[in-house]
Amino acid sequence: ALRKAGFQLAYHNHDFEFKPLGDNLCGMDILLDRTDPKFLTMELDLFWIRHAKRDALEYFKRYRGRFSMVHVKDMAADGAMVDVGAGVMNWNELLTAARKAGVKHAFVEHDEAKDPIAFAQVSFDYMRRLGEGR
């Protein structure tokens, strides 16, 4: 019904999808392994996968083509969410791997920015500089 209406169903993760469920599996693995990519695309939240102590690069390799979008959120050394470019995330490596894995859209976000306009400007400026360096 969604496809007939011109829509694509997508799923966005947080950290709880990566909690172990046994047999070395987690909910995210089950979701990726047991759904048809024709009907479900994925948006990998790069902050939350790191928060769950999982490797986004591994997921991009293992599930190549399943992620069409990413959430670009940065993490400080203490685990707090910070403006993009102000944390410890290796954006060159992550975004290069994302692109190779089929990601077409990246959304910069901060769940609880104190000043959303300042966050947007700082993050936009960082992403522009990052893109110019490629």
C-alpha positions as CSV (number, residue, x, y, z in Angstrom):
1,A,0.0,0.0,0.0
2,L,2.9,2.4,0.8
3,R,4.6,1.8,-2.5
4,K,1.4,2.3,-4.4
5,A,1.0,5.6,-2.7
6,G,4.6,6.6,-3.5
7,F,6.0,6.2,0.0
8,Q,9.0,4.2,1.3
9,L,8.9,2.8,4.8
10,A,12.1,3.7,6.8
11,Y,13.3,2.8,10.3
12,H,15.5,4.9,12.5
13,N,17.4,3.3,15.4
14,H,18.3,4.4,18.9
15,D,20.7,2.5,21.2
16,F,18.2,-0.1,22.5
17,E,18.1,-2.0,19.1
18,F,21.7,-3.0,19.7
19,K,21.2,-4.6,23.1
20,P,22.2,-8.3,23.0
21,L,19.3,-10.8,22.8
22,G,21.3,-14.0,22.8
23,D,23.0,-16.0,20.1
24,N,25.2,-13.0,19.4
25,L,22.1,-11.2,17.9
26,C,20.4,-7.9,18.7
27,G,17.1,-6.4,17.6
28,M,18.8,-4.4,14.8
29,D,20.3,-7.5,13.3
30,I,17.0,-9.3,13.4
31,L,15.3,-6.4,11.8
32,L,17.9,-6.1,9.0
33,D,18.0,-9.9,8.4
34,R,14.3,-10.5,8.4
35,T,12.9,-7.6,6.4
36,D,12.9,-7.1,2.6
37,P,15.0,-4.1,1.5
38,K,12.3,-3.5,-1.2
39,F,9.9,-2.6,1.5
40,L,12.0,-1.2,4.3
41,T,15.0,1.2,4.1
42,M,17.1,2.1,7.2
43,E,18.4,5.3,8.7
44,L,21.4,4.6,10.8
45,D,21.8,7.0,13.7
46,L,25.5,7.3,14.1
47,F,25.4,8.7,17.6
48,W,23.1,6.0,19.0
49,I,25.0,3.1,17.4
50,R,28.2,4.4,19.0
51,H,26.4,5.0,22.3
52,A,25.5,1.3,22.1
53,K,29.2,0.4,21.7
54,R,28.6,-1.0,18.2
55,D,30.6,-0.2,15.1
56,A,28.8,1.7,12.3
57,L,31.6,0.8,9.8
58,E,30.9,-2.9,10.5
59,Y,27.2,-2.4,9.9
60,F,27.8,-0.5,6.6
61,K,29.9,-3.4,5.4
62,R,27.7,-6.2,6.6
63,Y,24.4,-4.6,5.5
64,R,25.6,-2.8,2.4
65,G,22.7,-1.2,0.6
66,R,20.3,-1.4,3.5
67,F,21.0,2.1,4.8
68,S,19.8,5.0,2.6
69,M,20.1,7.7,5.3
70,V,22.2,8.5,8.4
71,H,21.7,10.8,11.3
72,V,24.9,12.9,11.8
73,K,25.2,13.6,15.6
74,D,28.5,14.0,17.3
75,M,29.6,12.6,20.7
76,A,31.9,14.1,23.2
77,A,34.5,11.9,25.0
78,D,32.1,11.7,28.0
79,G,29.3,10.4,25.8
80,A,27.3,13.6,25.7
81,M,25.7,14.9,22.4
82,V,27.6,17.9,21.0
83,D,27.6,20.1,17.9
84,V,28.8,18.2,14.8
85,G,32.6,18.6,14.6
86,A,33.0,19.3,18.3
87,G,33.2,15.6,19.4
88,V,35.2,12.5,18.8
89,M,33.4,11.0,15.8
90,N,35.6,10.4,12.7
91,W,33.3,12.0,10.2
92,N,35.6,11.5,7.2
93,E,35.7,7.8,7.8
94,L,32.0,7.4,8.7
95,L,30.6,9.5,5.8
96,T,33.0,7.9,3.3
97,A,31.8,4.4,4.4
98,A,28.2,5.5,4.5
99,R,28.4,6.7,0.9
100,K,30.1,3.5,-0.3
101,A,27.3,1.5,1.5
102,G,24.6,3.3,-0.4
103,V,23.6,6.2,1.9
104,K,22.1,9.0,-0.1
105,H,20.9,11.4,2.7
106,A,22.6,12.7,5.9
107,F,20.6,14.6,8.5
108,V,22.5,16.7,11.0
109,E,20.7,16.7,14.3
110,H,21.1,17.4,18.0
111,D,18.4,15.9,20.2
112,E,18.5,18.7,22.8
113,A,20.6,21.6,21.5
114,K,20.6,24.5,24.0
115,D,20.6,26.9,21.0
116,P,19.2,25.2,17.9
117,I,20.1,28.0,15.6
118,A,23.7,28.1,16.8
119,F,23.9,24.3,16.6
120,A,22.6,24.4,13.0
121,Q,25.1,27.1,12.0
122,V,28.2,25.5,13.7
123,S,27.3,22.0,12.3
124,F,26.6,23.3,8.8
125,D,29.9,25.2,8.7
126,Y,31.7,22.0,9.9
127,M,30.0,19.8,7.3
128,R,30.7,22.4,4.5
129,R,34.4,22.4,5.5
130,L,34.4,18.6,5.6
131,G,32.9,18.5,2.1
132,E,35.4,20.9,0.7
133,G,38.2,18.7,1.9
134,R,37.1,15.8,-0.2
